[in-house]
């Protein structure tokens, strides 16, 4: 029976090792998705900055007094194009955010599974220790029984008939 508990403990230990590998893989994926999220957010912020710079340049040209209606229309069209780029970058950032959230959820699930696997290893080890202690206790009882039997036989042999 002791070998059964050892086998169970070994199996649980292998499961824990596998779970640790899954956590490491999921952690790397979450870190990668976080980097992609940061990159997408930086790109969106850069697009917003581009639009701000465009209108600052337009305002500077207007303050100089040398700005035609055609140039103003061109500036408005360019602003619309920049708005489209901002919206596209915003959607990419939102998608990256959702992907990162999913990766974090997967990572948390794998962490829960690792904690459960660790608990199963501990349970198996405790059961193995209990079985070992019970086995030792039974051996001690057998030794006591053997000693009592030997003592009883020795006493019976010394007793006059």
N, C-alpha and C positions, 0 to 999 in steps of 0.2 A: 504494500500500500504506500510505503514511503516513496518508492520510485514513481508512483502515479502523481503524487504531489510535486515531486521534483520535475517531472515532465510537464505538468500544468504550469509550474513557475517558469520553466524554460520557454514554453509556448507564449505565455503572457509577456515575458521579457522580449521575445522576438516581435510581438505585436506592438509593444511600446517602442521598440527601435524603429519599426516601420512608421508608426505615428509621428515620431520625432522627425523622420525624413519628410513626411507630408507637411508638417509644420514649417520646416526649413524651406521647402519648395513654395508653399503658400506665402510665407513671409517675403521671399524674394519677389514673387509675383505682385504682392501688395506694394512693396517698395518701388518696383518698376512702374506700376500704375500710378503711384503717387508722383513719381518723377514726370510721367506723361501728363498728369493733371497740372503740375506746376508749369510745365512747358506750354500747355494749351492756355493756361491763364495768363502767362507772360505774353504769348502771342496776341491774345485778346487785348491785353493792356497796351501792347505796342500799337495795335490798330486804333485804339482810342486816342493814344498820343499822336498818331499820324493825323487824325482828324483835327485834334486841337491845334497842331502845328499848321495845318492847312488853313484853318480859319484865322489863326494869328497872322499868318502871311497875308491872307486876304484883307484883314483889317489894316495891316500895315500899308498895303497898297492903296486901300481906300483913303487912309488918312493923308496920303500924299496927293490926293486929288486927281490922280491920273488913272482912272479905272472906268472902262466902258461898260455898257450894258451887256455886251457880248462876253466880256471877261467875267462879269458878275454871274451870268448864266453858266459859263464854263465852270466857275468856282462852285456853283450850286450843283451842277451835274457831278463834278468830282466829289463833292460832299456826299451825294447820294451813293456813289460807288464806294466811298469809304464806309458809309453806313452798312452797305451790303457786306463788306469785308468784316466789319465789327460783328454783325449778326452771325455770319458764318463762323467766325472765331468764337463767338459766344456759344453757339450750338456745339462746336467741337469741345469747348471747355466743359459744357454741361454733360456731354457724352463721356468725356474723360472722368468727370466727377461721379457719374453713375457707375462707370466701370470700376473706379477705385472703391466706391462703396461696396460693390459686389465682392471685390477681392478682399476687402476688410472683413466682410461677413463670412466668406469662405475661410479666411485665416482664423477667425474666432471659432468657427465650428471645428476646425482641425485642432485648435488648442483645447477645446472641450474634449475632443476625442483622445487627445494625448493625456489630459488629466484623468479621464476615465481609464485609459490603459494603465497609467501609473497606479491608480487605485486597484485595478485588477491584479497587477504584479504584487502589490503589497498584500492583498487578500490571499493570493496563492502562497506567498512566503509565510504568512501567518498560519495558514492551514498546514503547510509543510512543517513548521515549527511545532504546532500543536500535535500533529501526527507523530513527530519525532519524540516529543515529550511523553505522549501517551505510550509509545513503544517502549521508551526507557522505564516508565512507571510499571508497565506490565512485566518487563524483565526483572525489575526490582521485586515485584510481588512473587514472581516465579522463583527467584533466588531465595526469598524469605520462606516460601513454601517448601523448597528443597531443603533449606537449613532446618526448618521445623521437623520435616519428615526424617532427616538424618538424625536430629537430636532425639526424636521419639524412638527411632530404631535403636540408637545407641543406649538409651535409657532402658528400653525393653530388653536388650541383650544383657545388661548388667543386673537386672532385677532377678532375684532368685525365683526359680520356677516353683 
